[in-house]
Amino acid sequence: MVEAAPPGKVVPSHGLEAVKNITFGSARRGRQRELEYRIAKELLQSICYPSAPLPFSGLLVAGAASGALTWLVLKPIELMGPLGIIQSIHCHHGLPGFWRGQKGTLVRETGGSTAWFGSYKAISALFRSGSRSKSRFRGAARAPSAAGQPRRRRLPYF
């Protein structure tokens, strides 16, 4: 028999369990999406661009494919319940029954993955190009001004 906690007392294991599920569950889904994205990117690279680097639009398509693959594989598994429900869905609706009512989820997963991976790649490229161009500005900051005085480097205010 499970005893309830005294009034006013919080059972710490329940809160800790919820935090653990949120943290590790999202990390597991993140790794799954990264794997799906890498597979889609490599497949697209080998079929469409075998000798050239994948353009940004190709990275967006790989992100959308990752979301679609997530929808195809993970969503029915997440929604499955006891064995009786699984058998009932399969008997009444067949295999497509596991994806019934999931069109909105497909749109969300493909659009969300496209936006997430696209923004990630765009921001990564922006930071990489910024680190290369930073060396150009170092010399300009030390160049003398019109009056012959060395320029002072201004720090951003936070």
KOLKOL-100321 format. One record per residue: residue number from 1; residue in one letter; x, y, z negated of N, C-alpha, C, O in turn. Coordinates in pm, whole numbers, plus 50000, padded with zeros to 5 digits. Layout:
BEGIN
<NUM,'a',<X,Y,Z>,<X,Y,Z>,<X,Y,Z>,<X,Y,Z>>;
...
***
This chain:
BEGIN
<1,'m',<50084,49883,50000>,<50000,50000,50000>,<50089,50124,50000>,<50188,50130,49927>>;
<2,'v',<50054,50223,50082>,<50129,50347,50090>,<50065,50448,49998>,<49944,50472,50005>>;
<3,'e',<50146,50507,49912>,<50094,50607,49820>,<50111,50745,49879>,<50210,50773,49946>>;
<4,'a',<50015,50831,49853>,<50022,50969,49902>,<50113,51049,49810>,<50132,51015,49693>>;
<5,'a',<50169,51154,49863>,<50253,51244,49784>,<50164,51323,49691>,<50048,51349,49722>>;
<6,'p',<50218,51363,49574>,<50139,51446,49482>,<50101,51578,49550>,<50171,51625,49639>>;
<7,'p',<49989,51637,49508>,<49948,51764,49568>,<50058,51870,49555>,<50121,51884,49450>>;
<8,'g',<50080,51945,49662>,<50181,52050,49659>,<50320,52002,49696>,<50411,52083,49713>>;
<9,'k',<50339,51873,49709>,<50469,51817,49746>,<50467,51777,49893>,<50368,51722,49942>>;
<10,'v',<50575,51805,49962>,<50587,51768,50102>,<50678,51647,50110>,<50786,51644,50050>>;
<11,'v',<50634,51549,50185>,<50716,51431,50203>,<50818,51463,50312>,<50781,51486,50427>>;
<12,'p',<50947,51466,50277>,<51046,51511,50374>,<51065,51420,50494>,<51106,51467,50600>>;
<13,'s',<51035,51292,50480>,<51060,51201,50592>,<50968,51231,50711>,<51007,51210,50826>>;
<14,'h',<50848,51280,50685>,<50757,51311,50796>,<50811,51427,50879>,<50810,51420,51002>>;
<15,'g',<50856,51532,50815>,<50911,51647,50888>,<51039,51610,50960>,<51061,51651,51073>>;
<16,'l',<51123,51532,50892>,<51249,51490,50953>,<51224,51400,51073>,<51294,51410,51174>>;
<17,'e',<51127,51314,51062>,<51093,51224,51173>,<51044,51303,51293>,<51080,51272,51407>>;
<18,'a',<50963,51405,51269>,<50913,51487,51379>,<51027,51562,51448>,<51033,51568,51571>>;
<19,'v',<51117,51618,51369>,<51231,51690,51426>,<51318,51594,51505>,<51365,51628,51614>>;
<20,'k',<51341,51476,51451>,<51424,51376,51520>,<51360,51335,51653>,<51429,51322,51754>>;
<21,'n',<51228,51314,51654>,<51160,51275,51777>,<51166,51386,51881>,<51188,51360,51999>>;
<22,'i',<51147,51510,51838>,<51152,51622,51933>,<51292,51636,51988>,<51310,51651,52109>>;
<23,'t',<51393,51633,51901>,<51531,51655,51945>,<51580,51543,52034>,<51625,51568,52146>>;
<24,'f',<51573,51421,51987>,<51628,51310,52064>,<51539,51272,52182>,<51588,51225,52284>>;
<25,'g',<51408,51291,52169>,<51318,51264,52280>,<51345,51357,52397>,<51349,51313,52512>>;
<26,'s',<51363,51486,52368>,<51390,51580,52477>,<51529,51558,52534>,<51550,51577,52654>>;
<27,'a',<51624,51519,52452>,<51759,51489,52502>,<51756,51368,52594>,<51825,51365,52696>>;
<28,'r',<51677,51268,52558>,<51665,51148,52641>,<51599,51184,52775>,<51644,51138,52880>>;
<29,'r',<51493,51266,52771>,<51428,51308,52896>,<51523,51394,52979>,<51523,51385,53102>>;
<30,'g',<51603,51476,52915>,<51699,51558,52987>,<51803,51474,53060>,<51836,51501,53175>>;
<31,'r',<51854,51371,52992>,<51949,51281,53057>,<51885,51208,53173>,<51948,51187,53277>>;
<32,'q',<51758,51168,53156>,<51686,51099,53262>,<51671,51190,53383>,<51691,51148,53497>>;
<33,'r',<51635,51316,53359>,<51619,51411,53470>,<51752,51439,53538>,<51758,51449,53661>>;
<34,'e',<51858,51452,53461>,<51990,51474,53521>,<52028,51357,53611>,<52082,51377,53720>>;
<35,'l',<52001,51235,53566>,<52030,51117,53647>,<51948,51118,53775>,<52000,51092,53884>>;
<36,'e',<51819,51148,53763>,<51733,51152,53881>,<51778,51262,53977>,<51777,51244,54098>>;
<37,'y',<51818,51378,53922>,<51865,51488,54006>,<51992,51448,54080>,<52006,51476,54200>>;
<38,'r',<52084,51384,54010>,<52210,51343,54074>,<52184,51241,54184>,<52246,51248,54291>>;
<39,'i',<52094,51146,54160>,<52060,51047,54262>,<51999,51114,54384>,<52037,51086,54497>>;
<40,'a',<51903,51205,54361>,<51838,51274,54473>,<51938,51360,54549>,<51934,51366,54671>>;
<41,'k',<52028,51427,54477>,<52128,51513,54541>,<52224,51430,54625>,<52255,51468,54738>>;
<42,'e',<52272,51319,54572>,<52364,51234,54647>,<52296,51172,54769>,<52358,51159,54875>>;
<43,'l',<52170,51132,54755>,<52096,51076,54868>,<52076,51181,54977>,<52096,51153,55095>>;
<44,'l',<52037,51301,54937>,<52018,51410,55032>,<52150,51448,55100>,<52154,51474,55220>>;
<45,'q',<52256,51450,55022>,<52389,51482,55076>,<52430,51378,55181>,<52479,51415,55288>>;
<46,'s',<52411,51251,55151>,<52456,51146,55244>,<52370,51140,55370>,<52420,51104,55477>>;
<47,'i',<52242,51175,55361>,<52154,51167,55477>,<52159,51295,55562>,<52176,51288,55684>>;
<48,'c',<52145,51410,55497>,<52130,51535,55572>,<52260,51612,55594>,<52276,51678,55697>>;
<49,'y',<52351,51606,55500>,<52474,51685,55507>,<52596,51598,55477>,<52663,51620,55377>>;
<50,'p',<52626,51498,55561>,<52736,51407,55527>,<52874,51471,55528>,<52963,51427,55457>>;
<51,'s',<52892,51577,55609>,<53027,51636,55616>,<53033,51779,55566>,<53138,51841,55574>>;
<52,'a',<52924,51833,55516>,<52922,51971,55469>,<52868,51975,55326>,<52795,51884,55285>>;
<53,'p',<52903,52078,55251>,<52847,52089,55116>,<52696,52115,55121>,<52645,52176,55215>>;
<54,'l',<52628,52069,55022>,<52483,52084,55014>,<52448,52231,54991>,<52498,52291,54896>>;
<55,'p',<52364,52291,55075>,<52327,52431,55054>,<52233,52445,54935>,<52186,52346,54879>>;
<56,'f',<52208,52569,54896>,<52123,52595,54780>,<51983,52538,54801>,<51922,52486,54707>>;
<57,'s',<51930,52548,54923>,<51798,52492,54950>,<51797,52340,54929>,<51696,52284,54885>>;
<58,'g',<51908,52275,54960>,<51919,52132,54936>,<51917,52099,54788>,<51862,51998,54746>>;
<59,'l',<51979,52186,54707>,<51976,52166,54562>,<51834,52182,54509>,<51793,52112,54417>>;
<60,'l',<51758,52276,54567>,<51619,52293,54525>,<51535,52171,54562>,<51451,52127,54484>>;
<61,'v',<51558,52116,54680>,<51486,51995,54722>,<51523,51878,54630>,<51436,51797,54596>>;
<62,'a',<51649,51869,54590>,<51690,51762,54497>,<51621,51780,54362>,<51584,51681,54299>>;
<63,'g',<51605,51905,54317>,<51533,51930,54193>,<51387,51889,54203>,<51333,51829,54109>>;
<64,'a',<51323,51920,54316>,<51183,51880,54336>,<51171,51727,54342>,<51077,51670,54287>>;
<65,'a',<51266,51663,54408>,<51265,51516,54414>,<51283,51455,54276>,<51225,51351,54245>>;
<66,'s',<51365,51519,54194>,<51384,51472,54057>,<51253,51480,53979>,<51220,51387,53905>>;
<67,'g',<51180,51589,53994>,<51051,51602,53926>,<50950,51500,53976>,<50874,51444,53897>>;
<68,'a',<50949,51476,54107>,<50856,51378,54163>,<50890,51237,54114>,<50800,51157,54087>>;
<69,'l',<51018,51208,54103>,<51060,51077,54053>,<51024,51061,53905>,<50985,50953,53861>>;
<70,'t',<51037,51170,53829>,<50994,51167,53689>,<50845,51136,53681>,<50803,51054,53600>>;
<71,'w',<50767,51201,53765>,<50623,51177,53766>,<50592,51033,53803>,<50506,50970,53742>>;
<72,'l',<50662,50982,53903>,<50634,50848,53953>,<50668,50739,53852>,<50595,50641,53838>>;
<73,'v',<50779,50757,53781>,<50828,50650,53694>,<50787,50671,53547>,<50734,50580,53484>>;
<74,'l',<50812,50790,53495>,<50796,50809,53351>,<50654,50840,53305>,<50615,50794,53197>>;
<75,'k',<50579,50913,53381>,<50447,50956,53333>,<50352,50840,53304>,<50288,50841,53199>>;
<76,'p',<50339,50741,53391>,<50251,50629,53355>,<50300,50554,53230>,<50219,50507,53150>>;
<77,'i',<50430,50545,53214>,<50484,50475,53097>,<50453,50553,52969>,<50420,50494,52867>>;
<78,'e',<50463,50687,52976>,<50435,50770,52858>,<50289,50761,52817>,<50258,50771,52698>>;
<79,'l',<50199,50742,52912>,<50057,50744,52883>,<49999,50607,52849>,<49883,50597,52810>>;
<80,'m',<50078,50502,52864>,<50027,50367,52837>,<50009,50346,52688>,<50086,50395,52605>>;
<81,'g',<49906,50271,52657>,<49878,50239,52518>,<49889,50092,52493>,<49979,50026,52544>>;
<82,'p',<49797,50039,52414>,<49798,49895,52385>,<49777,49811,52511>,<49730,49861,52613>>;
<83,'l',<49813,49686,52502>,<49808,49594,52615>,<49667,49583,52673>,<49652,49568,52794>>;
<84,'g',<49566,49588,52589>,<49427,49580,52638>,<49391,49695,52730>,<49320,49675,52828>>;
<85,'i',<49440,49814,52700>,<49413,49930,52785>,<49486,49916,52918>,<49431,49949,53023>>;
<86,'i',<49608,49869,52913>,<49686,49850,53035>,<49616,49749,53126>,<49605,49771,53246>>;
<87,'q',<49569,49638,53068>,<49500,49536,53148>,<49369,49591,53205>,<49335,49562,53320>>;
<88,'s',<49298,49670,53126>,<49171,49726,53172>,<49193,49822,53289>,<49119,49816,53388>>;
<89,'i',<49292,49908,53279>,<49322,50001,53389>,<49360,49923,53514>,<49313,49953,53623>>;
<90,'h',<49444,49823,53497>,<49489,49745,53613>,<49373,49667,53676>,<49365,49660,53799>>;
<91,'c',<49284,49609,53596>,<49172,49532,53651>,<49071,49621,53722>,<49022,49585,53829>>;
<92,'h',<49040,49738,53666>,<48936,49824,53722>,<48985,49914,53836>,<48910,49943,53929>>;
<93,'h',<49109,49958,53829>,<49158,50057,53926>,<49281,50011,54004>,<49324,50079,54097>>;
<94,'g',<49337,49898,53967>,<49457,49851,54034>,<49580,49932,53993>,<49575,50009,53897>>;
<95,'l',<49687,49914,54065>,<49810,49984,54034>,<49798,50137,54045>,<49856,50207,53963>>;
<96,'p',<49725,50190,54145>,<49711,50337,54152>,<49637,50398,54032>,<49646,50518,54009>>;
<97,'g',<49566,50317,53958>,<49495,50367,53841>,<49585,50427,53735>,<49541,50511,53657>>;
<98,'f',<49711,50384,53731>,<49804,50439,53632>,<49842,50584,53662>,<49891,50655,53575>>;
<99,'w',<49818,50628,53787>,<49849,50766,53825>,<49722,50847,53848>,<49728,50960,53899>>;
<100,'r',<49608,50791,53813>,<49482,50862,53834>,<49476,50987,53747>,<49504,50983,53627>>;
<101,'g',<49440,51097,53808>,<49432,51224,53736>,<49566,51289,53710>,<49576,51377,53625>>;
<102,'q',<49668,51248,53781>,<49803,51298,53755>,<49854,51397,53860>,<49973,51428,53861>>;
<103,'k',<49767,51446,53948>,<49814,51539,54052>,<49866,51669,53991>,<49966,51724,54037>>;
<104,'g',<49798,51718,53890>,<49846,51839,53822>,<49982,51818,53758>,<50066,51908,53758>>;
<105,'t',<50003,51700,53704>,<50133,51668,53646>,<50241,51662,53753>,<50354,51705,53730>>;
<106,'l',<50206,51610,53870>,<50301,51606,53981>,<50344,51747,54021>,<50462,51773,54042>>;
<107,'v',<50247,51837,54032>,<50278,51976,54068>,<50366,52039,53961>,<50463,52108,53992>>;
<108,'r',<50332,52016,53835>,<50411,52073,53725>,<50553,52018,53723>,<50649,52094,53706>>;
<109,'e',<50567,51889,53739>,<50700,51827,53732>,<50788,51868,53850>,<50906,51898,53831>>;
<110,'t',<50733,51869,53971>,<50816,51908,54087>,<50850,52056,54082>,<50965,52094,54104>>;
<111,'g',<50752,52139,54053>,<50778,52283,54044>,<50871,52318,53929>,<50961,52400,53945>>;
<112,'g',<50849,52256,53814>,<50933,52283,53698>,<51077,52238,53718>,<51171,52310,53682>>;
<113,'s',<51095,52121,53776>,<51231,52072,53801>,<51301,52156,53908>,<51421,52180,53898>>;
<114,'t',<51226,52199,54009>,<51284,52287,54111>,<51331,52416,54047>,<51443,52460,54071>>;
<115,'a',<51246,52476,53965>,<51283,52602,53899>,<51399,52582,53802>,<51491,52664,53797>>;
<116,'w',<51395,52474,53723>,<51500,52453,53623>,<51634,52429,53689>,<51732,52497,53657>>;
<117,'f',<51641,52332,53780>,<51770,52301,53843>,<51815,52413,53935>,<51935,52441,53945>>;
<118,'g',<51721,52479,54003>,<51758,52592,54089>,<51817,52707,54010>,<51919,52763,54049>>;
<119,'s',<51753,52744,53899>,<51806,52854,53817>,<51938,52813,53752>,<52028,52896,53739>>;
<120,'y',<51949,52688,53710>,<52074,52642,53650>,<52190,52652,53750>,<52297,52702,53716>>;
<121,'k',<52166,52605,53872>,<52272,52610,53973>,<52303,52753,54015>,<52419,52787,54038>>;
<122,'a',<52200,52837,54026>,<52222,52977,54065>,<52300,53052,53959>,<52393,53127,53991>>;
<123,'i',<52265,53034,53834>,<52336,53103,53725>,<52478,53049,53711>,<52571,53126,53685>>;
<124,'s',<52495,52919,53728>,<52631,52861,53724>,<52718,52920,53835>,<52834,52954,53811>>;
<125,'a',<52662,52932,53955>,<52738,52991,54066>,<52768,53137,54040>,<52876,53185,54074>>;
<126,'l',<52674,53209,53980>,<52696,53349,53947>,<52810,53364,53847>,<52895,53452,53862>>;
<127,'f',<52812,53280,53745>,<52920,53287,53646>,<53054,53249,53708>,<53157,53310,53678>>;
<128,'r',<53053,53148,53795>,<53178,53110,53860>,<53231,53222,53949>,<53351,53249,53949>>;
<129,'s',<53143,53287,54025>,<53189,53395,54111>,<53230,53516,54028>,<53321,53589,54067>>;
<130,'g',<53167,53538,53914>,<53206,53649,53827>,<53342,53628,53765>,<53416,53724,53745>>;
<131,'s',<53377,53505,53733>,<53509,53479,53674>,<53619,53496,53776>,<53731,53532,53741>>;
<132,'r',<53588,53472,53905>,<53689,53495,54009>,<53707,53643,54036>,<53819,53689,54058>>;
<133,'s',<53597,53718,54035>,<53607,53860,54068>,<53657,53943,53950>,<53693,54059,53969>>;
<134,'k',<53661,53887,53830>,<53707,53961,53714>,<53853,54002,53731>,<53892,54110,53686>>;
<135,'s',<53933,53919,53795>,<54074,53950,53812>,<54093,54072,53902>,<54193,54143,53888>>;
<136,'r',<54000,54099,53995>,<54009,54218,54079>,<53993,54345,53996>,<54057,54446,54024>>;
<137,'f',<53907,54340,53895>,<53876,54460,53819>,<53979,54488,53710>,<53984,54600,53659>>;
<138,'r',<54058,54393,53675>,<54160,54418,53572>,<54260,54522,53618>,<54296,54612,53543>>;
<139,'g',<54304,54510,53742>,<54399,54608,53795>,<54335,54745,53810>,<54401,54847,53788>>;
<140,'a',<54208,54749,53847>,<54139,54877,53865>,<54121,54948,53732>,<54120,55071,53728>>;
<141,'a',<54106,54874,53625>,<54087,54938,53494>,<54215,55004,53447>,<54210,55097,53367>>;
<142,'r',<54329,54959,53494>,<54456,55017,53451>,<54508,55123,53549>,<54608,55189,53522>>;
<143,'a',<54439,55138,53660>,<54484,55236,53759>,<54468,55377,53703>,<54374,55402,53627>>;
<144,'p',<54557,55469,53738>,<54546,55604,53685>,<54423,55674,53742>,<54380,55647,53854>>;
<145,'s',<54369,55765,53663>,<54255,55842,53708>,<54302,55955,53797>,<54421,55967,53824>>;
<146,'a',<54208,56039,53842>,<54242,56149,53931>,<54336,56249,53863>,<54417,56312,53931>>;
<147,'a',<54327,56265,53733>,<54410,56361,53661>,<54546,56302,53624>,<54628,56370,53562>>;
<148,'g',<54572,56179,53662>,<54700,56117,53632>,<54704,56045,53499>,<54805,55983,53466>>;
<149,'q',<54598,56051,53422>,<54591,55983,53293>,<54543,55839,53314>,<54458,55816,53400>>;
<150,'p',<54595,55744,53238>,<54544,55606,53252>,<54398,55599,53209>,<54356,55664,53114>>;
<151,'r',<54323,55519,53281>,<54181,55502,53248>,<54168,55414,53125>,<54242,55318,53106>>;
<152,'r',<54072,55448,53044>,<54045,55366,52926>,<53936,55266,52961>,<53841,55295,53034>>;
<153,'r',<53954,55153,52908>,<53857,55047,52931>,<53742,55062,52832>,<53765,55068,52711>>;
<154,'r',<53621,55069,52882>,<53504,55084,52795>,<53449,54948,52761>,<53436,54860,52847>>;
<155,'l',<53417,54931,52635>,<53357,54807,52590>,<53206,54822,52589>,<53155,54930,52557>>;
<156,'p',<53133,54718,52622>,<52986,54730,52620>,<52937,54740,52476>,<52995,54682,52384>>;
<157,'y',<52830,54816,52459>,<52768,54829,52327>,<52668,54716,52310>,<52589,54687,52400>>;
<158,'f',<52671,54654,52195>,<52579,54543,52169>,<52473,54585,52072>,<52386,54505,52037>>;
***
